[in-house]
Amino acid sequence: MLRIAGIVKESITDGEGLRLVIFAQGCAHKCPGCHNPETHSFEGGYQIEDEEIIDLILKNPLLDGVTFSGGDPLFQAEAFHQLALLIRKKVTPHHPHFTIMAYTGFTFERLLEQRDLYIPLLHEIDVLIDGPFVESERSFDLNFKGSSNQRILDMRETLKTEKPVLYRM
C-alpha cells in the first residue's frame, strides 16, 4: 500500500509517451521552488492499494508507461518496489514495451550508499531522473526535468556499471 498525493491518469509531460503518473506523498528534500510542495508532508495524501493502480493502468491500453513522481517515491522504496513488481507481472505481459520511470531528489551515487534499501526498486525502473531540484538551474527547455543539474538515467545500463549512464531519447 502506498501513501500518495494523487494520480494523473494521462500525462505527456512526465516521461516519454502517454503515462499514468503516481505522485508519492512525502519528501524530506524540501527543495526551494519545488513544483509540488503540498507533497512534502509524510502525513498528507491518502493510502491506495496496488491493485487499484494496476486496474487504472489496465483500463487504458494506450499507456506507454507509469511514472513515480512526488514527493519522492524513494522515501517509500519498499512499497514502490512491490508496485513495480506487480506492474511487471500483470501489465508488461500484455504491453511488453511498457516502461517504469521515477523521479528522485537523491543522486544515484547517494542511493548506492544504501543499496539494500534502494537497489531492489532501481532494478525495476527503466528510467530514473535523479538529483534535487535547484531553483537557480531551473529551465522550461529541459525534457522531463526541472533543473539542469538533474540527470535522466538509463537504469539498465547504469546498474550494470554502477556509474550513471544517460538515457538517450
Secondary structure as a PSIPRED ss2 file (coil, helix, strand):
# PSIPRED VFORMAT (PSIPRED V4.0)

   1 M C   1.000  0.000  0.000
   2 L E   0.000  0.000  1.000
   3 R E   0.000  0.000  1.000
   4 I E   0.000  0.000  1.000
   5 A E   0.000  0.000  1.000
   6 G E   0.000  0.000  1.000
   7 I E   0.000  0.000  1.000
   8 V E   0.000  0.000  1.000
   9 K E   0.000  0.000  1.000
  10 E E   0.000  0.000  1.000
  11 S E   0.000  0.000  1.000
  12 I C   1.000  0.000  0.000
  13 T C   1.000  0.000  0.000
  14 D C   1.000  0.000  0.000
  15 G C   1.000  0.000  0.000
  16 E C   1.000  0.000  0.000
  17 G C   1.000  0.000  0.000
  18 L C   1.000  0.000  0.000
  19 R E   0.000  0.000  1.000
  20 L E   0.000  0.000  1.000
  21 V E   0.000  0.000  1.000
  22 I E   0.000  0.000  1.000
  23 F E   0.000  0.000  1.000
  24 A E   0.000  0.000  1.000
  25 Q C   1.000  0.000  0.000
  26 G C   1.000  0.000  0.000
  27 C C   1.000  0.000  0.000
  28 A C   1.000  0.000  0.000
  29 H C   1.000  0.000  0.000
  30 K C   1.000  0.000  0.000
  31 C C   1.000  0.000  0.000
  32 P C   1.000  0.000  0.000
  33 G C   1.000  0.000  0.000
  34 C C   1.000  0.000  0.000
  35 H C   1.000  0.000  0.000
  36 N C   1.000  0.000  0.000
  37 P H   0.000  1.000  0.000
  38 E H   0.000  1.000  0.000
  39 T H   0.000  1.000  0.000
  40 H C   1.000  0.000  0.000
  41 S C   1.000  0.000  0.000
  42 F C   1.000  0.000  0.000
  43 E C   1.000  0.000  0.000
  44 G C   1.000  0.000  0.000
  45 G C   1.000  0.000  0.000
  46 Y E   0.000  0.000  1.000
  47 Q E   0.000  0.000  1.000
  48 I E   0.000  0.000  1.000
  49 E C   1.000  0.000  0.000
  50 D H   0.000  1.000  0.000
  51 E H   0.000  1.000  0.000
  52 E H   0.000  1.000  0.000
  53 I H   0.000  1.000  0.000
  54 I H   0.000  1.000  0.000
  55 D H   0.000  1.000  0.000
  56 L H   0.000  1.000  0.000
  57 I H   0.000  1.000  0.000
  58 L H   0.000  1.000  0.000
  59 K C   1.000  0.000  0.000
  60 N C   1.000  0.000  0.000
  61 P C   1.000  0.000  0.000
  62 L C   1.000  0.000  0.000
  63 L C   1.000  0.000  0.000
  64 D C   1.000  0.000  0.000
  65 G E   0.000  0.000  1.000
  66 V E   0.000  0.000  1.000
  67 T E   0.000  0.000  1.000
  68 F E   0.000  0.000  1.000
  69 S E   0.000  0.000  1.000
  70 G C   1.000  0.000  0.000
  71 G C   1.000  0.000  0.000
  72 D C   1.000  0.000  0.000
  73 P H   0.000  1.000  0.000
  74 L H   0.000  1.000  0.000
  75 F H   0.000  1.000  0.000
  76 Q H   0.000  1.000  0.000
  77 A H   0.000  1.000  0.000
  78 E H   0.000  1.000  0.000
  79 A H   0.000  1.000  0.000
  80 F H   0.000  1.000  0.000
  81 H H   0.000  1.000  0.000
  82 Q H   0.000  1.000  0.000
  83 L H   0.000  1.000  0.000
  84 A H   0.000  1.000  0.000
  85 L H   0.000  1.000  0.000
  86 L H   0.000  1.000  0.000
  87 I H   0.000  1.000  0.000
  88 R H   0.000  1.000  0.000
  89 K H   0.000  1.000  0.000
  90 K H   0.000  1.000  0.000
  91 V C   1.000  0.000  0.000
  92 T C   1.000  0.000  0.000
  93 P C   1.000  0.000  0.000
  94 H C   1.000  0.000  0.000
  95 H C   1.000  0.000  0.000
  96 P C   1.000  0.000  0.000
  97 H C   1.000  0.000  0.000
  98 F C   1.000  0.000  0.000
  99 T E   0.000  0.000  1.000
 100 I E   0.000  0.000  1.000
 101 M E   0.000  0.000  1.000
 102 A E   0.000  0.000  1.000
 103 Y E   0.000  0.000  1.000
 104 T C   1.000  0.000  0.000
 105 G C   1.000  0.000  0.000
 106 F C   1.000  0.000  0.000
 107 T C   1.000  0.000  0.000
 108 F H   0.000  1.000  0.000
 109 E H   0.000  1.000  0.000
 110 R H   0.000  1.000  0.000
 111 L H   0.000  1.000  0.000
 112 L H   0.000  1.000  0.000
 113 E H   0.000  1.000  0.000
 114 Q C   1.000  0.000  0.000
 115 R H   0.000  1.000  0.000
 116 D H   0.000  1.000  0.000
 117 L H   0.000  1.000  0.000
 118 Y H   0.000  1.000  0.000
 119 I H   0.000  1.000  0.000
 120 P H   0.000  1.000  0.000
 121 L H   0.000  1.000  0.000
 122 L H   0.000  1.000  0.000
 123 H C   1.000  0.000  0.000
 124 E C   1.000  0.000  0.000
 125 I C   1.000  0.000  0.000
 126 D C   1.000  0.000  0.000
 127 V E   0.000  0.000  1.000
 128 L E   0.000  0.000  1.000
 129 I E   0.000  0.000  1.000
 130 D E   0.000  0.000  1.000
 131 G C   1.000  0.000  0.000
 132 P C   1.000  0.000  0.000
 133 F C   1.000  0.000  0.000
 134 V C   1.000  0.000  0.000
 135 E H   0.000  1.000  0.000
 136 S H   0.000  1.000  0.000
 137 E H   0.000  1.000  0.000
 138 R E   0.000  0.000  1.000
 139 S C   1.000  0.000  0.000
 140 F C   1.000  0.000  0.000
 141 D C   1.000  0.000  0.000
 142 L C   1.000  0.000  0.000
 143 N C   1.000  0.000  0.000
 144 F C   1.000  0.000  0.000
 145 K C   1.000  0.000  0.000
 146 G C   1.000  0.000  0.000
 147 S E   0.000  0.000  1.000
 148 S C   1.000  0.000  0.000
 149 N C   1.000  0.000  0.000
 150 Q C   1.000  0.000  0.000
 151 R E   0.000  0.000  1.000
 152 I E   0.000  0.000  1.000
 153 L E   0.000  0.000  1.000
 154 D E   0.000  0.000  1.000
 155 M H   0.000  1.000  0.000
 156 R H   0.000  1.000  0.000
 157 E H   0.000  1.000  0.000
 158 T H   0.000  1.000  0.000
 159 L H   0.000  1.000  0.000
 160 K H   0.000  1.000  0.000
 161 T H   0.000  1.000  0.000
 162 E C   1.000  0.000  0.000
 163 K C   1.000  0.000  0.000
 164 P C   1.000  0.000  0.000
 165 V C   1.000  0.000  0.000
 166 L E   0.000  0.000  1.000
 167 Y C   1.000  0.000  0.000
 168 R C   1.000  0.000  0.000
 169 M C   1.000  0.000  0.000
